[in-house]
Amino acid sequence: MITRMGLLKKKPSWTTEAFRQHWRDHHGALAAQLPGLRRYHQNHVVDQAQRGIQFARGPEQLDGFSQLWFDDVDSMRAAIASPAGQALVADEQHFIGDLRVVAVQQTTVIPPVLPQGGSPAIKRMSLLRRRADVSAERFAHAWQVEHAALVRQMEGVRGYRQNLITERQAPKGTVVGYEQLPVDGIVELWFDSIESIDRIFGCPAGLALMAHAGSFIGEITTTLVEVHAVVDVDPSGAHHGH
């Protein structure tokens, strides 16, 4: 399974409400037609405050994150080249002002706990940029091994997923180097409530986590998102639109 994520900014002429409705209702229906698409989630940014932590924030101001899962690279490329894929691209140009795409290595450290009736109450997605004196290899080890172990010790975290960026396209379709899109990873964290974020990061385990973060991370840009699961896959392999 491979994962592509989009970093979306709406066109300035679109209101936030109109952007979110078009992305969810119209664009989502188009994406659901992609052949070979296993899962497709939209994460609509609803809050850009630096909640729970005191840490340098990067310059990004995003309106959403998309997540698309395919079985392999060939399936992904075939989907993009298909008529459904071309229709999707045409619609992107209609309402998205800036779209950059990253391929990621995805690791679920703590599987999200889904309460009855739907998604976890609060999902936070953050962009990570490594310190200037830290190599990509050191960042990956510090995050995936050391940092993940510390997150597991934090009570109240309802889910934690790491997305280590392995390829960057800025804009979509144009592969670029790190300098053109200096983001190393995308964090997904789930909580019971907004209030619990401050409590969890203020406890001893949370303070230890952020002290460790300072040893290899230069910027953490946090957002709260509202999730729309447009396409999911059940255990039988069939996919369903939502």
Contacts in CASP RR format, 6 or more apart in sequence:
PFRMAT RR
TARGET T0000
AUTHOR 0000-0000-0000
METHOD contacts of the structure
MODEL  1
MITRMGLLKKKPSWTTEAFRQHWRDHHGALAAQLPGLRRYHQNHVVDQAQ
RGIQFARGPEQLDGFSQLWFDDVDSMRAAIASPAGQALVADEQHFIGDLR
VVAVQQTTVIPPVLPQGGSPAIKRMSLLRRRADVSAERFAHAWQVEHAAL
VRQMEGVRGYRQNLITERQAPKGTVVGYEQLPVDGIVELWFDSIESIDRI
FGCPAGLALMAHAGSFIGEITTTLVEVHAVVDVDPSGAHHGH
1 38 0 8 1.000
1 69 0 8 1.000
1 70 0 8 1.000
1 71 0 8 1.000
1 72 0 8 1.000
1 106 0 8 1.000
2 69 0 8 1.000
2 70 0 8 1.000
2 71 0 8 1.000
2 72 0 8 1.000
2 73 0 8 1.000
2 76 0 8 1.000
2 103 0 8 1.000
3 67 0 8 1.000
3 68 0 8 1.000
3 69 0 8 1.000
3 103 0 8 1.000
3 104 0 8 1.000
3 106 0 8 1.000
3 163 0 8 1.000
4 66 0 8 1.000
4 67 0 8 1.000
4 68 0 8 1.000
4 70 0 8 1.000
4 76 0 8 1.000
4 101 0 8 1.000
4 102 0 8 1.000
4 103 0 8 1.000
4 104 0 8 1.000
5 65 0 8 1.000
5 66 0 8 1.000
5 67 0 8 1.000
5 68 0 8 1.000
5 101 0 8 1.000
5 102 0 8 1.000
5 104 0 8 1.000
5 163 0 8 1.000
5 186 0 8 1.000
6 64 0 8 1.000
6 65 0 8 1.000
6 66 0 8 1.000
6 67 0 8 1.000
6 99 0 8 1.000
6 100 0 8 1.000
6 101 0 8 1.000
6 102 0 8 1.000
6 172 0 8 1.000
7 60 0 8 1.000
7 62 0 8 1.000
7 64 0 8 1.000
7 65 0 8 1.000
7 98 0 8 1.000
7 99 0 8 1.000
7 100 0 8 1.000
7 101 0 8 1.000
7 102 0 8 1.000
8 23 0 8 1.000
8 62 0 8 1.000
8 63 0 8 1.000
8 64 0 8 1.000
8 65 0 8 1.000
8 66 0 8 1.000
8 96 0 8 1.000
8 98 0 8 1.000
8 99 0 8 1.000
9 61 0 8 1.000
9 62 0 8 1.000
9 63 0 8 1.000
9 96 0 8 1.000
9 97 0 8 1.000
9 98 0 8 1.000
9 99 0 8 1.000
10 16 0 8 1.000
10 19 0 8 1.000
10 63 0 8 1.000
10 95 0 8 1.000
10 96 0 8 1.000
10 97 0 8 1.000
11 19 0 8 1.000
11 95 0 8 1.000
11 96 0 8 1.000
11 97 0 8 1.000
12 97 0 8 1.000
14 22 0 8 1.000
14 95 0 8 1.000
16 63 0 8 1.000
19 63 0 8 1.000
19 95 0 8 1.000
20 44 0 8 1.000
20 63 0 8 1.000
22 94 0 8 1.000
22 95 0 8 1.000
23 42 0 8 1.000
23 44 0 8 1.000
23 95 0 8 1.000
24 42 0 8 1.000
24 44 0 8 1.000
24 228 0 8 1.000
24 230 0 8 1.000
26 91 0 8 1.000
27 88 0 8 1.000
27 91 0 8 1.000
27 92 0 8 1.000
27 95 0 8 1.000
28 40 0 8 1.000
28 42 0 8 1.000
28 230 0 8 1.000
30 84 0 8 1.000
30 85 0 8 1.000
30 87 0 8 1.000
30 88 0 8 1.000
30 91 0 8 1.000
31 37 0 8 1.000
31 40 0 8 1.000
31 68 0 8 1.000
31 88 0 8 1.000
31 230 0 8 1.000
31 231 0 8 1.000
32 40 0 8 1.000
32 230 0 8 1.000
32 231 0 8 1.000
32 241 0 8 1.000
33 84 0 8 1.000
33 87 0 8 1.000
34 40 0 8 1.000
34 68 0 8 1.000
34 79 0 8 1.000
34 82 0 8 1.000
34 84 0 8 1.000
34 85 0 8 1.000
34 88 0 8 1.000
35 78 0 8 1.000
35 79 0 8 1.000
35 82 0 8 1.000
35 84 0 8 1.000
36 70 0 8 1.000
36 71 0 8 1.000
36 75 0 8 1.000
36 78 0 8 1.000
36 79 0 8 1.000
37 68 0 8 1.000
37 69 0 8 1.000
37 70 0 8 1.000
37 79 0 8 1.000
37 231 0 8 1.000
37 239 0 8 1.000
38 69 0 8 1.000
38 70 0 8 1.000
38 71 0 8 1.000
38 231 0 8 1.000
38 233 0 8 1.000
38 239 0 8 1.000
39 67 0 8 1.000
39 68 0 8 1.000
39 69 0 8 1.000
39 229 0 8 1.000
39 231 0 8 1.000
39 232 0 8 1.000
39 233 0 8 1.000
39 239 0 8 1.000
40 66 0 8 1.000
40 67 0 8 1.000
40 68 0 8 1.000
40 69 0 8 1.000
40 229 0 8 1.000
40 230 0 8 1.000
40 231 0 8 1.000
41 66 0 8 1.000
41 67 0 8 1.000
41 227 0 8 1.000
41 228 0 8 1.000
41 229 0 8 1.000
41 230 0 8 1.000
42 64 0 8 1.000
42 65 0 8 1.000
42 66 0 8 1.000
42 67 0 8 1.000
42 227 0 8 1.000
42 228 0 8 1.000
42 230 0 8 1.000
43 64 0 8 1.000
43 65 0 8 1.000
43 66 0 8 1.000
43 67 0 8 1.000
43 123 0 8 1.000
43 125 0 8 1.000
43 225 0 8 1.000
43 226 0 8 1.000
43 227 0 8 1.000
43 228 0 8 1.000
44 63 0 8 1.000
44 64 0 8 1.000
44 225 0 8 1.000
44 226 0 8 1.000
44 227 0 8 1.000
44 228 0 8 1.000
45 62 0 8 1.000
45 63 0 8 1.000
45 64 0 8 1.000
45 65 0 8 1.000
45 125 0 8 1.000
45 223 0 8 1.000
45 224 0 8 1.000
45 225 0 8 1.000
46 223 0 8 1.000
46 224 0 8 1.000
46 225 0 8 1.000
46 226 0 8 1.000
47 223 0 8 1.000
47 224 0 8 1.000
48 61 0 8 1.000
48 222 0 8 1.000
48 223 0 8 1.000
49 222 0 8 1.000
49 224 0 8 1.000
50 57 0 8 1.000
50 220 0 8 1.000
50 221 0 8 1.000
50 222 0 8 1.000
51 124 0 8 1.000
51 194 0 8 1.000
51 197 0 8 1.000
51 198 0 8 1.000
51 222 0 8 1.000
51 224 0 8 1.000
52 197 0 8 1.000
52 198 0 8 1.000
52 201 0 8 1.000
52 202 0 8 1.000
53 201 0 8 1.000
53 210 0 8 1.000
53 220 0 8 1.000
53 222 0 8 1.000
54 210 0 8 1.000
55 210 0 8 1.000
55 213 0 8 1.000
55 214 0 8 1.000
55 217 0 8 1.000
55 218 0 8 1.000
55 219 0 8 1.000
55 220 0 8 1.000
56 218 0 8 1.000
56 219 0 8 1.000
56 220 0 8 1.000
57 219 0 8 1.000
57 220 0 8 1.000
57 221 0 8 1.000
57 222 0 8 1.000
58 127 0 8 1.000
58 129 0 8 1.000
58 219 0 8 1.000
58 221 0 8 1.000
59 221 0 8 1.000
60 127 0 8 1.000
60 183 0 8 1.000
60 221 0 8 1.000
62 223 0 8 1.000
64 223 0 8 1.000
64 225 0 8 1.000
65 125 0 8 1.000
65 186 0 8 1.000
65 225 0 8 1.000
68 76 0 8 1.000
69 233 0 8 1.000
70 76 0 8 1.000
70 79 0 8 1.000
79 85 0 8 1.000
80 89 0 8 1.000
92 99 0 8 1.000
92 172 0 8 1.000
98 171 0 8 1.000
99 171 0 8 1.000
99 172 0 8 1.000
100 168 0 8 1.000
100 169 0 8 1.000
100 170 0 8 1.000
100 171 0 8 1.000
100 172 0 8 1.000
100 181 0 8 1.000
101 168 0 8 1.000
101 169 0 8 1.000
101 172 0 8 1.000
101 173 0 8 1.000
102 163 0 8 1.000
102 165 0 8 1.000
102 166 0 8 1.000
102 167 0 8 1.000
102 168 0 8 1.000
102 169 0 8 1.000
102 181 0 8 1.000
102 183 0 8 1.000
102 186 0 8 1.000
103 165 0 8 1.000
103 166 0 8 1.000
103 167 0 8 1.000
104 163 0 8 1.000
104 164 0 8 1.000
104 165 0 8 1.000
104 166 0 8 1.000
104 185 0 8 1.000
104 186 0 8 1.000
105 163 0 8 1.000
105 164 0 8 1.000
105 166 0 8 1.000
106 161 0 8 1.000
106 162 0 8 1.000
106 163 0 8 1.000
106 164 0 8 1.000
107 144 0 8 1.000
107 148 0 8 1.000
107 161 0 8 1.000
107 162 0 8 1.000
107 163 0 8 1.000
107 164 0 8 1.000
108 160 0 8 1.000
108 161 0 8 1.000
109 148 0 8 1.000
109 151 0 8 1.000
109 152 0 8 1.000
109 159 0 8 1.000
109 160 0 8 1.000
109 161 0 8 1.000
109 162 0 8 1.000
110 151 0 8 1.000
110 152 0 8 1.000
110 157 0 8 1.000
110 158 0 8 1.000
110 159 0 8 1.000
110 160 0 8 1.000
111 159 0 8 1.000
112 120 0 8 1.000
112 158 0 8 1.000
112 159 0 8 1.000
112 161 0 8 1.000
112 190 0 8 1.000
113 120 0 8 1.000
113 158 0 8 1.000
113 159 0 8 1.000
113 190 0 8 1.000
114 120 0 8 1.000
115 121 0 8 1.000
119 227 0 8 1.000
119 229 0 8 1.000
120 158 0 8 1.000
120 159 0 8 1.000
120 190 0 8 1.000
120 191 0 8 1.000
120 192 0 8 1.000
121 191 0 8 1.000
121 192 0 8 1.000
121 193 0 8 1.000
122 190 0 8 1.000
122 191 0 8 1.000
122 192 0 8 1.000
122 193 0 8 1.000
122 194 0 8 1.000
122 196 0 8 1.000
122 197 0 8 1.000
122 224 0 8 1.000
123 188 0 8 1.000
123 189 0 8 1.000
123 190 0 8 1.000
123 191 0 8 1.000
123 224 0 8 1.000
123 225 0 8 1.000
123 226 0 8 1.000
123 227 0 8 1.000
124 187 0 8 1.000
124 188 0 8 1.000
124 189 0 8 1.000
124 190 0 8 1.000
124 191 0 8 1.000
124 197 0 8 1.000
124 222 0 8 1.000
124 223 0 8 1.000
124 224 0 8 1.000
124 225 0 8 1.000
125 186 0 8 1.000
125 187 0 8 1.000
125 188 0 8 1.000
125 189 0 8 1.000
125 222 0 8 1.000
125 223 0 8 1.000
125 224 0 8 1.000
125 225 0 8 1.000
126 186 0 8 1.000
126 187 0 8 1.000
126 189 0 8 1.000
126 220 0 8 1.000
126 221 0 8 1.000
126 222 0 8 1.000
126 223 0 8 1.000
127 183 0 8 1.000
127 185 0 8 1.000
127 186 0 8 1.000
127 187 0 8 1.000
127 219 0 8 1.000
127 220 0 8 1.000
127 221 0 8 1.000
128 143 0 8 1.000
128 183 0 8 1.000
128 184 0 8 1.000
128 185 0 8 1.000
128 186 0 8 1.000
128 187 0 8 1.000
128 217 0 8 1.000
128 219 0 8 1.000
128 220 0 8 1.000
129 182 0 8 1.000
129 183 0 8 1.000
129 184 0 8 1.000
129 217 0 8 1.000
129 218 0 8 1.000
129 219 0 8 1.000
129 221 0 8 1.000
130 136 0 8 1.000
130 138 0 8 1.000
130 139 0 8 1.000
130 184 0 8 1.000
130 216 0 8 1.000
130 217 0 8 1.000
130 218 0 8 1.000
131 214 0 8 1.000
131 216 0 8 1.000
131 217 0 8 1.000
131 218 0 8 1.000
132 218 0 8 1.000
134 142 0 8 1.000
134 216 0 8 1.000
136 178 0 8 1.000
136 184 0 8 1.000
138 216 0 8 1.000
139 184 0 8 1.000
139 216 0 8 1.000
139 217 0 8 1.000
140 164 0 8 1.000
142 212 0 8 1.000
142 215 0 8 1.000
142 216 0 8 1.000
143 162 0 8 1.000
143 164 0 8 1.000
143 184 0 8 1.000
143 185 0 8 1.000
143 216 0 8 1.000
143 217 0 8 1.000
144 162 0 8 1.000
144 164 0 8 1.000
146 212 0 8 1.000
147 209 0 8 1.000
147 212 0 8 1.000
147 213 0 8 1.000
147 216 0 8 1.000
148 160 0 8 1.000
148 162 0 8 1.000
150 205 0 8 1.000
150 206 0 8 1.000
150 208 0 8 1.000
150 209 0 8 1.000
150 212 0 8 1.000
151 157 0 8 1.000
151 160 0 8 1.000
151 209 0 8 1.000
153 205 0 8 1.000
153 208 0 8 1.000
154 200 0 8 1.000
154 203 0 8 1.000
154 205 0 8 1.000
154 206 0 8 1.000
154 209 0 8 1.000
155 200 0 8 1.000
155 203 0 8 1.000
155 205 0 8 1.000
156 191 0 8 1.000
156 192 0 8 1.000
156 196 0 8 1.000
156 200 0 8 1.000
157 189 0 8 1.000
157 190 0 8 1.000
157 191 0 8 1.000
157 200 0 8 1.000
158 190 0 8 1.000
158 191 0 8 1.000
158 192 0 8 1.000
159 188 0 8 1.000
159 189 0 8 1.000
159 190 0 8 1.000
160 187 0 8 1.000
160 188 0 8 1.000
160 189 0 8 1.000
160 190 0 8 1.000
161 187 0 8 1.000
161 188 0 8 1.000
162 185 0 8 1.000
162 187 0 8 1.000
162 188 0 8 1.000
163 185 0 8 1.000
163 186 0 8 1.000
163 187 0 8 1.000
163 188 0 8 1.000
164 184 0 8 1.000
164 185 0 8 1.000
165 183 0 8 1.000
165 184 0 8 1.000
165 185 0 8 1.000
165 186 0 8 1.000
167 175 0 8 1.000
168 175 0 8 1.000
168 176 0 8 1.000
168 177 0 8 1.000
168 178 0 8 1.000
168 180 0 8 1.000
168 181 0 8 1.000
168 183 0 8 1.000
169 175 0 8 1.000
169 176 0 8 1.000
170 176 0 8 1.000
170 180 0 8 1.000
170 181 0 8 1.000
187 220 0 8 1.000
191 197 0 8 1.000
191 200 0 8 1.000
194 224 0 8 1.000
200 206 0 8 1.000
201 207 0 8 1.000
201 209 0 8 1.000
201 210 0 8 1.000
213 220 0 8 1.000
228 242 0 8 1.000
229 242 0 8 1.000
230 241 0 8 1.000
230 242 0 8 1.000
231 239 0 8 1.000
231 240 0 8 1.000
231 241 0 8 1.000
231 242 0 8 1.000
232 239 0 8 1.000
232 240 0 8 1.000
232 241 0 8 1.000
232 242 0 8 1.000
233 239 0 8 1.000
233 240 0 8 1.000
234 240 0 8 1.000
END
